[in-house]
Amino acid sequence: MDGKSFMFRNSSQKLMVGFEKHCVEGSKCGCMFNLEKTADVAAPTALPSDKWVSGSRATLASHFASARRGDTPWAYVPEMRMTTVHGLDDGDPAMAAALRQLAALA
C-alpha cells in the first residue's frame, strides 16, 4: 500500500516482507513474515503456507481484530497463497488477467 514492499530473508533466517531499508539491512522489521526458519534460502512458494503471520499494517483492521494471534502481536494469515509471475509488469493486461483468474480460484 502506498509504495513497494520487498520480500527478503531477514537476520533470523526467515522470509520477511517489509520496506526497502529493512531489506538492505537484513532487519527483523517488516509487516509480514513466515515463521519457518530456513538454513538455506527458500523460495516463498517452498515455505509452509500455514506459517505466515502479519502485523496490523498489512491486514484489514476487521480481519486483524478477529485473527488468531496467540501471545504475539502477529496475526496468523489463513490460506496464504503465493504465485510466481515472471516478466510481466503491473500495467500489463496479461498480469491483470492472471490476477483475475487467481481471484476466481479463491
C-alpha positions as CSV (number, residue, x, y, z in Angstrom):
1,M,0.0,0.0,0.0
2,D,1.4,3.5,-1.0
3,G,4.6,2.0,-2.4
4,K,6.5,-1.1,-2.9
5,S,7.4,-3.8,-0.4
6,F,10.3,-6.1,-0.6
7,M,10.5,-9.8,0.2
8,F,13.8,-10.7,1.8
9,R,15.5,-13.1,4.1
10,N,16.0,-11.4,7.5
11,S,18.8,-11.8,10.0
12,S,16.8,-14.5,11.8
13,Q,16.7,-16.6,8.6
14,K,13.0,-16.1,8.0
15,L,11.3,-14.7,4.8
16,M,10.1,-11.2,5.5
17,V,8.0,-8.6,3.7
18,G,9.0,-5.0,4.5
19,F,10.4,-1.8,3.4
20,E,13.5,-1.4,1.1
21,K,15.6,-0.1,4.0
22,H,14.8,-3.1,6.1
23,C,15.7,-5.4,3.1
24,V,19.1,-3.7,2.8
25,E,19.8,-4.0,6.5
26,G,18.5,-7.6,6.7
27,S,16.4,-6.3,9.5
28,K,13.8,-8.2,11.5
29,C,11.4,-5.3,10.9
30,G,8.5,-5.8,8.4
31,C,4.8,-6.2,8.1
32,M,4.6,-9.9,7.3
33,F,6.8,-13.0,7.6
34,N,6.9,-16.8,7.5
35,L,7.6,-18.5,10.9
36,E,9.6,-21.2,9.2
37,K,13.4,-20.7,9.8
38,T,15.5,-22.0,6.9
39,A,19.2,-22.6,6.9
40,D,19.2,-22.2,3.1
41,V,17.4,-19.5,1.2
42,A,14.0,-20.8,0.2
43,A,11.5,-19.6,-2.4
44,P,8.3,-18.2,-0.9
45,T,6.4,-21.0,-2.7
46,A,8.5,-23.6,-0.9
47,L,7.6,-22.4,2.6
48,P,4.6,-23.7,4.6
49,S,1.5,-21.7,3.6
50,D,0.1,-22.0,7.1
51,K,3.0,-20.3,8.8
52,W,2.6,-16.8,7.5
53,V,1.8,-14.0,10.0
54,S,1.1,-10.3,9.5
55,G,1.1,-7.2,11.5
56,S,-1.7,-4.6,11.7
57,R,-0.1,-2.5,8.9
58,A,-0.6,-5.4,6.4
59,T,-4.0,-6.6,7.5
60,L,-7.5,-5.1,7.2
61,A,-8.5,-3.8,10.7
62,S,-11.6,-6.0,10.9
63,H,-9.6,-9.1,10.0
64,F,-6.7,-8.3,12.3
65,A,-9.1,-7.8,15.3
66,S,-10.6,-11.2,14.9
67,A,-7.5,-13.1,13.8
68,R,-5.9,-15.9,15.8
69,R,-2.7,-14.4,17.4
70,G,-1.5,-16.4,20.4
71,D,0.8,-14.5,22.7
72,T,2.2,-12.2,20.0
73,P,1.1,-9.0,18.1
74,W,1.3,-11.0,14.9
75,A,-1.9,-12.4,13.3
76,Y,-1.9,-15.8,11.5
77,V,-2.7,-15.4,7.8
78,P,-5.3,-18.0,6.9
79,E,-5.0,-19.7,3.5
80,M,-1.9,-17.8,2.3
81,R,-1.2,-18.4,-1.4
82,M,2.0,-17.4,-3.3
83,T,2.1,-17.2,-7.1
84,T,5.2,-16.5,-9.0
85,V,4.8,-14.4,-12.2
86,H,7.9,-13.6,-14.3
87,G,8.3,-11.0,-17.0
88,L,5.1,-9.0,-16.5
89,D,4.9,-5.5,-15.0
90,D,1.8,-4.2,-13.1
91,G,0.3,-2.5,-16.1
92,D,0.5,-5.4,-18.4
93,P,-3.0,-6.7,-19.5
94,A,-1.8,-10.3,-19.1
95,M,-0.9,-9.6,-15.5
96,A,-4.4,-8.3,-14.8
97,A,-5.9,-11.4,-16.5
98,A,-3.7,-13.7,-14.4
99,L,-4.7,-11.9,-11.2
100,R,-8.4,-12.2,-12.1
101,Q,-8.0,-15.9,-12.6
102,L,-6.3,-16.3,-9.3
103,A,-9.0,-14.3,-7.5
104,A,-11.6,-16.6,-9.1
105,L,-9.9,-19.7,-7.6
106,A,-10.3,-18.3,-4.1
